[in-house]
Amino acid sequence: MAAGLYLGGVQLPFVSSLRVYLPREAYTSAEFAYLQDHLDAEQNAVSVDAAELADSLGRVSRSGPNPLPTTAGERVRVLTLGEGEPLLYAPNQVVARSIAGAAELLSGTMSQLATLLLSQDEWAERLGAATAAPLLELPLQTRTSTWGVPFSWFVLVYANDRMEVVESNGRILTVRAQVPLTVATARAQRTLRMLAAMAPDLELFGELDELNTWLSGFNEAGMVELDYGPLANRLHPDDSPADVHMGLQCLADGDFTAAAAAYRRLSNRWMPIRQLARAN
């Protein structure tokens, strides 16, 4: 980070995000007042990234062992599609997402590792304090993925969708593809119908079904955003959405050779990125 500018998470895990932006009417008065309390009048999309990175670094450098954030780290992104268009909002809900992540960690195969960080009693104390945060009942509007973008996310976007490329000093900080929520869900549902008929055993089918259920719970006036994060500097321009859609179309047409070729292109593109997770 330099001069408050997020420079791509150097030496940090590459994190990409899938967000849903919602209009004012999607929130109650109390919920919207909470969002306004966490908005910075001078913020922009890059400064929010920088603030989130600083918050994350602050948590891992605490003197006391408490991996869970507080509401001081709650940020709200704002999206506008043009002059005169209404504002759309996406809170990062870092407390709620951390609670969900901790619960998954403590109940999964990594539970023994979690207790090396904190004892079970300490975890219970930290989680109890975190669950006292306000508005945890709001549905999560952000999903994140480390060291790669799930292929199911690419079903939602096309290369000609609205796109923002954020650059600084010759480096691409991120690329954000945005599509209306109704369009994204229509694409997901169309693909699910095809996969149900042609390949219901594919892992993509289960991932996309769960993703469609999540998207279907939001106000139809929302927007979906695929944010590559620092991955963009290695990948942009990225042909992954085109390869995913081409592979699916070939599968629907019964051309399994061409579908396999599209999958190989995807795997070859993303394998070096995923291998970075195990690099020294």
C-alpha positions as CSV (number, residue, x, y, z in Angstrom):
1,M,0.0,0.0,0.0
2,A,1.3,3.4,-0.9
3,A,-0.4,6.8,-0.3
4,G,-3.5,4.9,0.7
5,L,-3.7,3.0,-2.6
6,Y,-4.2,-0.7,-2.7
7,L,-1.4,-2.2,-4.7
8,G,-2.7,-5.7,-5.2
9,G,-2.1,-7.5,-2.0
10,V,1.6,-8.2,-2.6
11,Q,2.7,-11.4,-0.7
12,L,-0.9,-11.8,0.5
13,P,-3.3,-14.5,-0.7
14,F,-5.1,-13.5,-3.9
15,V,-8.7,-13.0,-3.0
16,S,-11.5,-12.5,-5.6
17,S,-15.1,-11.5,-4.6
18,L,-18.6,-11.9,-5.9
19,R,-20.9,-9.1,-4.6
20,V,-24.5,-8.2,-4.8
21,Y,-25.3,-4.4,-4.8
22,L,-28.8,-3.5,-3.7
23,P,-30.9,-0.4,-3.9
24,R,-32.0,1.7,-0.9
25,E,-35.5,0.1,-0.9
26,A,-34.0,-3.4,-0.2
27,Y,-33.1,-2.3,3.4
28,T,-35.2,-1.4,6.4
29,S,-34.7,2.1,7.9
30,A,-32.5,0.6,10.6
31,E,-30.5,-1.3,8.2
32,F,-29.9,1.6,5.9
33,A,-29.0,3.8,8.9
34,Y,-26.3,1.3,9.8
35,L,-25.0,1.3,6.2
36,Q,-24.8,5.1,6.3
37,D,-22.9,5.0,9.5
38,H,-20.2,3.0,7.9
39,L,-19.9,5.0,4.7
40,D,-17.0,7.4,4.2
41,A,-18.0,10.5,2.3
42,E,-14.6,10.6,0.6
43,Q,-14.4,6.9,-0.3
44,N,-14.0,5.3,-3.6
45,A,-13.7,1.6,-4.7
46,V,-9.9,1.6,-4.4
47,S,-9.9,3.3,-1.0
48,V,-12.3,0.7,0.4
49,D,-10.0,-2.0,-0.9
50,A,-7.1,-0.3,0.9
51,A,-9.0,0.1,4.1
52,E,-10.0,-3.6,4.1
53,L,-6.4,-4.6,3.5
54,A,-5.2,-2.4,6.4
55,D,-8.0,-3.8,8.7
56,S,-6.8,-7.4,7.8
57,L,-3.2,-6.6,8.5
58,G,-4.2,-5.0,11.8
59,R,-6.0,-8.1,12.9
60,V,-3.1,-10.4,12.2
61,S,-0.7,-8.1,14.0
62,R,-2.8,-7.8,17.2
63,S,-0.9,-8.4,20.4
64,G,-3.8,-10.6,21.7
65,P,-5.0,-13.7,19.9
66,N,-8.4,-12.6,18.5
67,P,-8.8,-13.4,14.7
68,L,-12.4,-12.1,14.6
69,P,-13.0,-8.5,13.4
70,T,-15.1,-5.9,15.1
71,T,-17.7,-3.6,13.6
72,A,-14.9,-1.0,13.2
73,G,-14.0,-3.0,10.1
74,E,-17.4,-2.8,8.5
75,R,-17.2,-1.0,5.1
76,V,-19.8,-0.3,2.5
77,R,-19.2,-0.1,-1.2
78,V,-21.4,2.1,-3.4
79,L,-22.0,1.5,-7.1
80,T,-23.7,3.9,-9.5
81,L,-24.4,2.9,-13.1
82,G,-24.3,6.4,-14.4
83,E,-25.4,10.0,-13.8
84,G,-28.9,10.2,-12.4
85,E,-29.0,6.5,-11.6
86,P,-29.8,5.4,-8.1
87,L,-27.0,4.3,-5.8
88,L,-26.5,0.6,-5.0
89,Y,-24.9,-0.6,-1.8
90,A,-22.8,-3.6,-0.8
91,P,-21.7,-3.9,2.8
92,N,-18.7,-6.1,3.3
93,Q,-20.3,-7.7,6.5
94,V,-16.9,-8.7,7.7
95,V,-18.1,-9.7,11.1
96,A,-20.9,-11.9,9.8
97,R,-18.6,-13.5,7.3
98,S,-15.9,-14.1,9.9
99,I,-18.4,-15.8,12.2
100,A,-19.6,-18.1,9.4
101,G,-16.0,-18.9,8.5
102,A,-15.0,-19.6,12.2
103,A,-18.0,-21.9,12.6
104,E,-17.0,-23.8,9.5
105,L,-13.4,-24.0,10.7
106,L,-14.4,-25.3,14.1
107,S,-16.7,-28.0,12.7
108,G,-14.6,-29.2,9.8
109,T,-11.4,-31.1,9.3
110,M,-9.3,-28.2,10.5
111,S,-10.9,-28.0,14.0
112,Q,-7.7,-29.3,15.7
113,L,-5.7,-26.6,14.0
114,A,-8.2,-24.0,15.2
115,T,-7.8,-25.1,18.8
116,L,-4.0,-24.5,18.5
117,L,-4.8,-20.8,17.8
118,L,-7.4,-20.5,20.6
119,S,-8.8,-22.9,23.1
120,Q,-12.4,-23.9,22.7
121,D,-13.4,-21.6,25.6
122,E,-11.6,-18.7,24.0
123,W,-13.3,-19.4,20.7
124,A,-16.6,-19.4,22.5
125,E,-15.8,-16.1,24.2
126,R,-14.7,-14.5,20.9
127,L,-17.7,-15.8,19.0
128,G,-20.1,-14.7,21.7
129,A,-18.7,-11.1,21.6
130,A,-18.9,-11.1,17.8
131,T,-22.5,-12.3,17.7
132,A,-23.5,-9.2,19.7
133,A,-22.8,-7.1,16.6
134,P,-25.9,-5.4,15.1
135,L,-27.7,-6.6,11.9
136,L,-26.2,-10.0,11.6
137,E,-29.5,-11.2,10.3
138,L,-28.9,-9.4,7.0
139,P,-28.2,-12.0,4.2
140,L,-24.6,-12.0,3.2
141,Q,-24.0,-9.9,0.0
142,T,-20.4,-10.9,-0.5
143,R,-18.7,-14.2,-1.3
144,T,-14.9,-14.5,-1.5
145,S,-12.5,-17.1,-3.0
146,T,-8.8,-17.4,-2.4
147,W,-6.3,-18.3,-5.1
148,G,-8.8,-18.4,-7.9
149,V,-12.3,-17.6,-9.2
150,P,-14.8,-20.5,-9.0
151,F,-15.8,-21.5,-12.5
152,S,-19.5,-21.2,-11.5
153,W,-19.0,-17.5,-11.1
154,F,-18.1,-17.2,-14.8
155,V,-21.5,-18.5,-15.7
156,L,-23.0,-15.2,-14.5
157,V,-20.9,-12.9,-16.7
158,Y,-20.0,-12.4,-20.3
159,A,-17.1,-10.6,-21.9
160,N,-19.3,-7.7,-23.1
161,D,-20.9,-7.0,-19.7
162,R,-20.1,-3.7,-18.0
163,M,-16.5,-3.8,-16.8
164,E,-14.2,-1.5,-14.7
165,V,-10.5,-1.9,-15.0
166,V,-8.6,-0.2,-12.2
167,E,-5.0,0.6,-12.9
168,S,-2.2,2.5,-11.2
169,N,1.5,3.0,-12.3
170,G,1.2,0.4,-15.0
171,R,-0.3,-2.2,-12.7
172,I,-3.9,-3.5,-12.9
173,L,-5.2,-3.4,-9.4
174,T,-8.4,-5.2,-10.2
175,V,-11.1,-5.8,-12.8
176,R,-14.8,-5.7,-11.9
177,A,-17.4,-7.2,-14.2
178,Q,-21.0,-6.1,-13.4
179,V,-24.3,-7.5,-14.6
180,P,-27.9,-6.9,-13.5
181,L,-29.1,-9.5,-10.9
182,T,-32.0,-10.6,-13.1
183,V,-29.6,-11.3,-16.0
184,A,-27.2,-13.2,-13.8
185,T,-29.9,-15.4,-12.3
186,A,-31.4,-16.1,-15.7
187,R,-28.0,-17.2,-17.0
188,A,-27.6,-19.5,-13.9
189,Q,-31.0,-21.0,-14.3
190,R,-30.6,-21.6,-18.0
191,T,-27.3,-23.4,-17.4
192,L,-28.8,-25.4,-14.5
193,R,-31.6,-26.7,-16.8
194,M,-29.0,-27.8,-19.4
195,L,-26.8,-29.4,-16.8
196,A,-29.7,-31.2,-15.2
197,A,-30.4,-32.9,-18.6
198,M,-26.9,-33.4,-19.8
199,A,-24.5,-33.7,-16.8
200,P,-26.2,-33.6,-13.4
201,D,-23.1,-35.3,-11.8
202,L,-20.8,-32.4,-12.6
203,E,-19.4,-30.5,-9.6
204,L,-20.3,-27.3,-11.5
205,F,-24.0,-28.3,-11.2
206,G,-24.0,-28.4,-7.4
207,E,-22.0,-25.2,-7.1
208,L,-24.2,-23.3,-9.5
209,D,-27.4,-24.6,-7.9
210,E,-26.2,-23.3,-4.5
211,L,-25.1,-20.0,-6.1
212,N,-28.5,-19.6,-7.8
213,T,-30.3,-20.1,-4.5
214,W,-28.2,-17.4,-2.9
215,L,-28.8,-14.9,-5.7
216,S,-32.5,-15.6,-5.8
217,G,-32.9,-14.2,-2.3
218,F,-32.1,-10.6,-3.2
219,N,-34.0,-7.7,-4.6
220,E,-34.4,-7.9,-8.4
221,A,-33.1,-4.4,-8.8
222,G,-29.7,-5.4,-7.6
223,M,-26.4,-5.8,-9.5
224,V,-23.9,-8.7,-9.4
225,E,-20.2,-7.8,-9.4
226,L,-17.3,-10.2,-10.1
227,D,-14.2,-8.6,-8.6
228,Y,-11.0,-10.3,-9.7
229,G,-8.9,-8.5,-7.1
230,P,-5.1,-8.7,-7.5
231,L,-5.6,-11.8,-9.8
232,A,-6.4,-9.3,-12.5
233,N,-2.8,-8.2,-12.9
234,R,-1.9,-11.7,-13.9
235,L,-4.9,-12.5,-16.1
236,H,-6.4,-9.5,-17.7
237,P,-7.7,-9.7,-20.4
238,D,-9.2,-13.0,-19.2
239,D,-10.9,-15.4,-21.6
240,S,-12.3,-17.6,-18.8
241,P,-16.0,-16.4,-19.1
242,A,-15.8,-17.1,-22.9
243,D,-14.3,-20.6,-22.3
244,V,-16.9,-21.5,-19.7
245,H,-19.8,-20.4,-21.9
246,M,-18.3,-22.1,-24.9
247,G,-17.7,-25.3,-23.0
248,L,-21.3,-25.3,-21.8
249,Q,-22.7,-24.7,-25.2
250,C,-20.6,-27.5,-26.6
251,L,-21.8,-29.8,-23.9
252,A,-25.4,-28.8,-24.7
253,D,-24.7,-29.6,-28.4
254,G,-23.3,-33.0,-27.5
255,D,-19.8,-32.0,-28.7
256,F,-17.9,-33.4,-25.8
257,T,-14.5,-33.1,-27.5
258,A,-14.8,-29.3,-27.8
259,A,-16.2,-29.1,-24.3
260,A,-13.2,-30.9,-23.0
261,A,-10.9,-28.6,-24.9
262,A,-12.5,-25.5,-23.3
263,Y,-12.1,-27.1,-19.9
264,R,-8.4,-27.8,-20.6
265,R,-7.9,-24.1,-21.5
266,L,-9.5,-23.1,-18.2
267,S,-7.4,-25.6,-16.2
268,N,-4.1,-24.5,-17.9
269,R,-4.9,-20.8,-17.3
270,W,-5.8,-21.3,-13.6
271,M,-3.4,-24.0,-12.5
272,P,-0.4,-21.7,-12.1
273,I,-2.5,-19.3,-10.0
274,R,-3.8,-22.1,-7.7
275,Q,-0.3,-23.5,-7.3
276,L,0.8,-20.2,-5.8
277,A,-1.1,-21.2,-2.6
278,R,1.6,-23.8,-2.0
279,A,4.6,-21.7,-3.1
280,N,7.2,-20.5,-0.7
